[in-house]
Structure formats: structure tokens, C-alpha cells
Amino acid sequence: MKKLVLAAPCDGVDSVIKKLISLRCIAIDEFSQKESAGLLNKKSYDGEINAKSTRVDDIQSVIVALSKYTKTRISLGDGRKKRDRDEFVSSGDYDTACSVFEKAHSAISALDAQKDGQEDNEKINALVGEISALACHLNDLCMLYDIEKTNLEVIKVKEKAAYSDTCAFILGWMPKKAQEIVEIALSELLCAYEITDPDEDDEPPVRVSNNFVTRCFEWITSGFGTPKYYSFDPTLIMSIFCFLGFGLMIHDVGYGLILSILGLAGSRLVGMRGKSKKIFNMLGVCGFSSMIFGVLLGGWFGNMPYAIMQNFLGIENAAEVMPFFDGVWFKAAKNPIFYLALCLGLGAIQIIVRMIVRLVLLCREGRVMDAMLDIIPWFVVFAGIAVVFAINLVAGLITIGVGALMILAFHGREKKGLLARLGGGALGIGKILIYVIGLANFLKIFVVGISIGILTHYVNLLSTLAGNTTWGYVLFAVVSVIGHGICLAFAAISSVAFVKSIQHSEFFKHIDVCGGGEFVALEPCEEYTLDVCRKVKVEAV
């Protein structure tokens, strides 16, 4: 991230800010006392911001009202009016649009007053006619809205600036690869600027960069906070465990296929944006995990293939005839203990990975000794537990004992006195309960997976009760669609909620990586029109 400090004449700062907005790669920060050294002043623009916000809201209400008379569906960013905004202003169309807005707003307000009070049909008809006559200017009003909304952003930027008697000073941030295009743009304006690397005590805003798959999980990270600038983005690590946990919860090929189609294609067809789009894309990506685990653990709309074979085709030993549908690895419903161990095993691996992340972060902060003495002993304890179950009981218990002694000796090292240190060490050993509770949190995966398996089993049983008859096929179609639809909705909602809660409580809560400010670049408003003022595309944003 690069730091931009810019100075422009007070009477020309608006044009400079508009250029920064058109570049779409500058985030504006509050100009603090550190940058100004106490020599500059701040100005309040509360009155102008409130007035402009009211005007923008009124213009939008007029657009919505006029669209009813033209039977035009107003959609965001549809590019209905692709005129250059500067040309729109200089040609006089801006003034015309302002005049049309005032007339339309007055007429609509009068019409609303007539409807709320004693109705005068003749006057109402006259007002409706006047509004209908103005509806042909709808596109110009859309352009006016986007221009005024952009002008509102200009005023908000001016409020963050600092001022001398003649100049305005602006503090901004940009991605490194946008520096060249910003320098070219600013060299054409009457301003002075300096682009530098952040100082050590600066807190630059953070712009995370992920591929399509990991980007789908960013909403979980942002729910806990934006990663700090000098830390790292944990989304990649977290997304791997979300992917695996989701597949273990909904281990069904049919459900995974539907989720992938609805999540990836549906979000684009509907035109979703922001967090809702990321959630649906996450469902689409995790649908592939569900299909993989569905093949491994035997989930094809529950046990639908075997229900059809037994009740429609009369095959009694269906599982022996087609064992593939019973799980390539094992059947979760038939081996719940192993399935439980698999879910808890995923939790144990994530807890260990979380501790490794914490170890690396402490070392990067220069706290190598703290990392070694606080975390390594727990690795010894966990290794001992693994030895107990996998190799030898005695060797495992000895290893656990060594780790416990290390915790007892080092956890209270900052306290004074032997007894105080031993007491701190005992409290450290007591933290084993925190790890046990954290591991138990992954039981949610087991509960959801088993619950879905039971529900789908009874849906398939009910849908095939009538057997190979006409009514049997009707019953099968109706019950399957409704029953599996309800099960899928329950599975998707539960899985999304539990995946988020598990990651927040067992991952983000234990690593100090979030707490930075989000990089939000200035952009021209494009709610109704497309901004074609931008002459150069900035790849950095």
C-alpha cells in the first residue's frame, strides 16, 4: 500500500477530488494532527452534507415515482444513459434536469398531499398529467442522481481534509501498482503531491486479494474483522477447513450438486452483490465438497437409490448388488463412531494449525521465547495423546507427563516466587479444558451430518411407500421434492451458521490477526447510469 499526501488550492480542490474519484483506486483517510504537525485546521461540512443528502434522496424518490408513469423498471447500474457526465453538465442538460426535478418534486408532493387530505379529483388529474409529461426526462434525472451522489462524496472527502489559508491537504492510500496511473492523472492537475511507503506508526487500510474460491469465504473473515496491515490474511487457511467441514456435514452428492448450481449460477442470474453473493458462491464451492464426501460416505439424496431399488424394482439385497451407493470409504450412518472420530479429527487438526499460526505470529513479533515456552509444551502433550491411541500407552503417558511438566514450569514464569510460578503453571495445565471444549465444538459437524442422514432416510421411506404404482410415482415425486427441499434448506442454513460459528470461536478468537481498517476506494456513483468519464482503467482495483 502507498501513502498519498496531496495539497491543492482551496478553490480548485473539488476538481482534484473528482479526478481521484474517477480513478477508483484511492481510499481517503482523516488528515490527522501527525501529518499536519498541528499547523492546519479542520472544517465542518455537516450542513452541506445534510442538504446534499436530502437532495439526493429526493431525486431518487422522484425517479421511482416517474418510473411508474413510464412503466420502466429501474435497475442498478444498467447503463441506461451512457453520456459523459462532464459533457452533460457543460451542455446545459444538467440545469434542465435540475429544473425538471424541482417541478416533478413539487407536483409529486402536491399529489401526495391531495391523497392524504380531502381529494379534489380535478386537481389530482391535473397533477397526474403534469407528472406524466415530465416522465420523459427520466434518463436525465438518473444522470442527475448519479452526479449529485458523486458530489456528495466530494463534500465528504473535503470534510476529512485539513486546511491552511489557501490550500486543502488530503491524505489517501492506494495499491502499489496504481501509483503510475495516479501520478499521470495528478500531473495534469494544479496540485502538489507526495507518494511514499507507510511509516512504521501508520495504520494503512487493508485490501485483501484472494482467488475466486477463497474470496467466497471472505465474509466469514470480515465478520470477525479486517486483517491487520502488517499481519496476514487467514482466509486461505480458514477456507480449507470450512470446505472440509461443510462436506462432512452435508455428505450428499445430490444436495451438493443442487448447492453448486444454485450457489454459482443462481447468484449470477439474480444479480447478487456483496455479502449475499459471497455466501451463495461459498455454497456453490462447498457443494463440490459435499459431492466428494457424498461419494466417500454414501449419500445420494440420502439412500434414495436403494429405496428405489427395493420398493420400485423389488431388489431385496440392493446394497449387495450396488455397493457403490453405500459409500466408497464407509457409510456414515452405519459407522457413526468412525464418523464421529473423523469430525473430531478435523477439529484437532484445525486446533493444531491454529497453534502453529500463533507460533509463527509470535516469532514474527520477535517473541520467540514466548512462542517456544507457551506453545511447544502443548505440542508435546498432543503428541503424547496421539502416541497413547496409535502406538503405546506407556510411551504416550510419559510424553504427556513431560509436556505437563514443561507447562507447569514455564507457564507462570512471569510471576515472582516459586509458589506463584507453580500456581501459574497449574492454571496453565487447566487450559486443557479449553482445548477439550474447543474440540467438542466440532461435534456440531457430527450432529448435523447424522441428522440430515436420518431425515433423508425417512423422506425416502415415505416417498416409496406406495410402491411400483401410478400413485406410487406421484407420491414419490411430491414427497421427494418437498421433503428433500426442506432437508436441503435445513442442511444449508445449519451448515453455514455452524461453519461461521466454529471458525469464529475456534480459529479467529485465538489468533490476533484482525482489527485493521478496510480499504474502500472512492468511486463515482453508478446506481442508475454507467460512468464513462474514466478514460483509463486501473487494474489495481
Residue, then its C-alpha position, 0 to 999 in steps of 0.5 A: m500500500k502507498k501513502l498519498v499526501l496531496a495539497a491543492p488550492c482551496d478553490g480548485v480542490d473539488s476538481v482534484i477530488k473528482k479526478l481521484i474519484s474517477l480513478r477508483c483506486i484511492a481510499i481517503d483517510e482523516f488528515s490527522q494532527k501527525e501529518s499536519a504537525g498541528l499547523l492546519n485546521k479542520k472544517s465542518y461540512d455537516g450542513e452541506i452534507n445534510a442538504k446534499s443528502t436530502r437532495v439526493d434522496d429526493i431525486q431518487s424518490v422522484i425517479v421511482a415515482l416517474s418510473k411508474y408513469t413510464k412503466t420502466r423498471i429501474s435497475l442498478g447500474d444498467g447503463r441506461k444513459k451512457r453520456d459523459r457526465d462532464e459533457f452533460v453538465s457543460s451542455g446545459d442538460y444538467d440545469t434542465a434536469c435540475s429544473v425538471f426535478e424541482k417541478a416533478h418534486s413539487a407536483i409529486s408532493a402536491l399529489d401526495a398531499q391531495k391523497d392524504g387530505q380531502e381529494d379534489n379529483e380535478k386537481i389530482n388529474a391535473l397533477v397526474g398529467e403534469i407528472s406524466a409529461l415530465a416522465c420523459h426526462l427520466n434518463d436525465l434525472c438518473m444522470l442527475y442522481d448519479i452526479e449529485k451522489t458523486n458530489l456528495e462524496v466530494i463534500k465528504v472527502k473535503e470534510k476529512a481534509a485539513y486546511s491552511d489559508t489557501c490550500a486543502f491537504i488530503l491524505g489517501w492510500m492506494p495499491k502499489k501498482a496504481q501509483e503510475i496511473v495516479e501520478i499521470a492523472l495528478s500531473e495534469l492537475l494544479c496540485a502538489y503531491e507526495i507518494t511514499d511507503p507507510d511509516e512504521d506508526d501508520e495504520p494503512p487500510v487493508r485490501v485483501s486479494n484472494n482467488f475466486v474460491t477463497r474470496c467466497f469465504e471472505w465474509i466469514t473473515s470480515g465478520f470477525g474483522t479486517p486483517k491487520y496491515y502488517s499481519f496476514d490474511p487467514t482466509l486461505i487457511m480458514s477456507i480449507f477447513c470450512f470446505l472440509g467441514f461443510g462436506l462432512m456435514i452435508h455428505d450428499v452428492g445430490y444436495g451438493l450438486i443442487l448447492s453448486i448450481l444454485g450457489l454459482a449460477g443462481s447468484r449470477l442470474v439474480g444479480m447478487r452483490g456483496k455479502s449475499k453473493k459471497i455466501f451463495n458462491m461459498l455454497g456453490v464451492c462447498g457443494f463440490s465438497s459435499m459431492i466428494f464426501g457424498v461419494l466417500l460416505g454414501g449419500w445420494f439424496g440420502n439412500m434414495p437409490y436403494a429405496i428405489m431399488q427395493n420398493f420400485l424394482g423389488i431388489e431385496n439385497a440392493a446394497e449387495v448388488m450396488p455397493f457403490f451407493d453405500g459409500v466408497w470409504f464407509k457409510a456414515a450412518k452405519n459407522p457413526i463412531f468412525y464418523l464421529a472420530l473423523c469430525l473430531g479429527l478435523g477439529a484437532i487438526q484445525i486446533i493444531v494449525r491454529m497453534i502453529v499460526r500463533l507460533v509463527l505470529l509470535c516469532r514474527e513479533g520477535r517473541v520467540m521465547d514466548a512462542m517456544l515456552d507457551i506453545i511447544p509444551w502443548f505440542v508435546v502433550f498432543a503428541g503424547i495423546a496421539v502416541v497413547f491411541a496409535i502406538n503405546l500407552v506407556a510411551g504416550l503417558i510419559t510424553i504427556g507427563v513431560g509436556a505437563l511438566m514443561i507447562l507447569a514450569f514455564h507457564g507462570r514464569e512471569k510471576k515472582g516466587l516459586l509458589a506463584r510460578l507453580g500456581g501459574g503453571a497449574l492454571g496453565i495445565g487447566k487450559i486443557l479444558i479449553y482445548v477439550i471444549g474447543l474440540a467438542n465444538f466440532l461435534k456440531i459437524f457430527v450432529v448435523g451430518i447424522s441428522i440430515g442422514i436420518l431425515t433423508h432416510y425417512v423422506n425416502l421411506l415415505s416417498t416409496l411407500a406406495g410402491n411400483t404404482t401410478w400413485g406410487y410415482v406421484l407420491f414419490a415425486v411430491v414427497s421427494v421434492i418437498g421433503h428433500g427441499i426442506c432437508l436441503a434448506f435445513a442442511a444449508i442454513s445449519s451448515v453455514a451458521f455452524v461453519k461461521s460459528i466454529q471458525h469464529s470461536e475456534f480459529f479467529k478468537h485465538i489468533d490476533v490477526c484482525g482489527g485493521g481498517e478496510f480499504v474502500a476506494l472512492e468511486p463515482c456513483e453508478e446506481y442508475t447510469l454507467d460512468v464513462c468519464r474514466k478514460v483509463k482503467v486501473e487494474a489495481v482495483 
